[in-house]
Amino acid sequence: MGTDYTDMGFVHCIDEEDCRQVLPGGLWDYMKSLRSPGAIRHLGLSSHNPETVRRFLETGRWTW
């Protein structure tokens, strides 16, 4: 892509099964680790289920 960074790291449409895989699998932690050197400027996620997003936020892994 010819760049050292991306403006957004985004996990699209997390459902219950994805939430079980994204959190323990280290994807979110990996994305967070790329923020410090500036490779990813912003992180985001989406879901069709507000309860799934609430559980993700309650883990405390959203903060940086």
C-alpha positions as protocol buffer text, in pm:
chain_id: "A"
residue {
  index: 1
  type: MET
  ca { x: 0 y: 0 z: 0 }
}
residue {
  index: 2
  type: GLY
  ca { x: 301 y: 229 z: 17 }
}
residue {
  index: 3
  type: THR
  ca { x: 248 y: 358 z: 371 }
}
residue {
  index: 4
  type: ASP
  ca { x: 388 y: 298 z: 720 }
}
residue {
  index: 5
  type: TYR
  ca { x: 52 y: 325 z: 891 }
}
residue {
  index: 6
  type: THR
  ca { x: -322 y: 284 z: 858 }
}
residue {
  index: 7
  type: ASP
  ca { x: -572 y: 526 z: 1005 }
}
residue {
  index: 8
  type: MET
  ca { x: -806 y: 252 z: 1126 }
}
residue {
  index: 9
  type: GLY
  ca { x: -775 y: -104 z: 1250 }
}
residue {
  index: 10
  type: PHE
  ca { x: -1128 y: -242 z: 1250 }
}
residue {
  index: 11
  type: VAL
  ca { x: -1285 y: -576 z: 1344 }
}
residue {
  index: 12
  type: HIS
  ca { x: -1610 y: -591 z: 1149 }
}
residue {
  index: 13
  type: CYS
  ca { x: -1935 y: -742 z: 1274 }
}
residue {
  index: 14
  type: ILE
  ca { x: -1827 y: -928 z: 1586 }
}
residue {
  index: 15
  type: ASP
  ca { x: -2079 y: -1187 z: 1697 }
}
residue {
  index: 16
  type: GLU
  ca { x: -2076 y: -1418 z: 1997 }
}
residue {
  index: 17
  type: GLU
  ca { x: -1842 y: -1672 z: 1836 }
}
residue {
  index: 18
  type: ASP
  ca { x: -1604 y: -1402 z: 1710 }
}
residue {
  index: 19
  type: CYS
  ca { x: -1592 y: -1246 z: 2054 }
}
residue {
  index: 20
  type: ARG
  ca { x: -1474 y: -1578 z: 2195 }
}
residue {
  index: 21
  type: GLN
  ca { x: -1202 y: -1596 z: 1927 }
}
residue {
  index: 22
  type: VAL
  ca { x: -1090 y: -1231 z: 1904 }
}
residue {
  index: 23
  type: LEU
  ca { x: -1031 y: -1179 z: 2275 }
}
residue {
  index: 24
  type: PRO
  ca { x: -848 y: -1500 z: 2371 }
}
residue {
  index: 25
  type: GLY
  ca { x: -678 y: -1533 z: 2032 }
}
residue {
  index: 26
  type: GLY
  ca { x: -482 y: -1214 z: 2080 }
}
residue {
  index: 27
  type: LEU
  ca { x: -607 y: -1024 z: 1774 }
}
residue {
  index: 28
  type: TRP
  ca { x: -720 y: -724 z: 1978 }
}
residue {
  index: 29
  type: ASP
  ca { x: -397 y: -720 z: 2182 }
}
residue {
  index: 30
  type: TYR
  ca { x: -197 y: -739 z: 1860 }
}
residue {
  index: 31
  type: MET
  ca { x: -389 y: -448 z: 1711 }
}
residue {
  index: 32
  type: LYS
  ca { x: -335 y: -249 z: 2032 }
}
residue {
  index: 33
  type: SER
  ca { x: 39 y: -321 z: 2016 }
}
residue {
  index: 34
  type: LEU
  ca { x: 52 y: -159 z: 1674 }
}
residue {
  index: 35
  type: ARG
  ca { x: -88 y: 167 z: 1812 }
}
residue {
  index: 36
  type: SER
  ca { x: 222 y: 257 z: 2016 }
}
residue {
  index: 37
  type: PRO
  ca { x: 458 y: 274 z: 1720 }
}
residue {
  index: 38
  type: GLY
  ca { x: 184 y: 445 z: 1516 }
}
residue {
  index: 39
  type: ALA
  ca { x: 119 y: 165 z: 1267 }
}
residue {
  index: 40
  type: ILE
  ca { x: -253 y: 184 z: 1351 }
}
residue {
  index: 41
  type: ARG
  ca { x: -393 y: 520 z: 1458 }
}
residue {
  index: 42
  type: HIS
  ca { x: -744 y: 422 z: 1569 }
}
residue {
  index: 43
  type: LEU
  ca { x: -912 y: 95 z: 1666 }
}
residue {
  index: 44
  type: GLY
  ca { x: -1275 y: 2 z: 1621 }
}
residue {
  index: 45
  type: LEU
  ca { x: -1521 y: -281 z: 1607 }
}
residue {
  index: 46
  type: SER
  ca { x: -1880 y: -334 z: 1508 }
}
residue {
  index: 47
  type: SER
  ca { x: -2154 y: -582 z: 1592 }
}
residue {
  index: 48
  type: HIS
  ca { x: -2521 y: -634 z: 1522 }
}
residue {
  index: 49
  type: ASN
  ca { x: -2564 y: -726 z: 1887 }
}
residue {
  index: 50
  type: PRO
  ca { x: -2525 y: -449 z: 2149 }
}
residue {
  index: 51
  type: GLU
  ca { x: -2486 y: -711 z: 2424 }
}
residue {
  index: 52
  type: THR
  ca { x: -2175 y: -850 z: 2251 }
}
residue {
  index: 53
  type: VAL
  ca { x: -2021 y: -501 z: 2236 }
}
residue {
  index: 54
  type: ARG
  ca { x: -2109 y: -438 z: 2601 }
}
residue {
  index: 55
  type: ARG
  ca { x: -1937 y: -763 z: 2708 }
}
residue {
  index: 56
  type: PHE
  ca { x: -1632 y: -668 z: 2503 }
}
residue {
  index: 57
  type: LEU
  ca { x: -1616 y: -324 z: 2667 }
}
residue {
  index: 58
  type: GLU
  ca { x: -1659 y: -474 z: 3014 }
}
residue {
  index: 59
  type: THR
  ca { x: -1344 y: -682 z: 2970 }
}
residue {
  index: 60
  type: GLY
  ca { x: -1135 y: -364 z: 3003 }
}
residue {
  index: 61
  type: ARG
  ca { x: -935 y: -454 z: 2694 }
}
residue {
  index: 62
  type: TRP
  ca { x: -1083 y: -162 z: 2504 }
}
residue {
  index: 63
  type: THR
  ca { x: -874 y: 92 z: 2697 }
}
residue {
  index: 64
  type: TRP
  ca { x: -517 y: 179 z: 2606 }
}
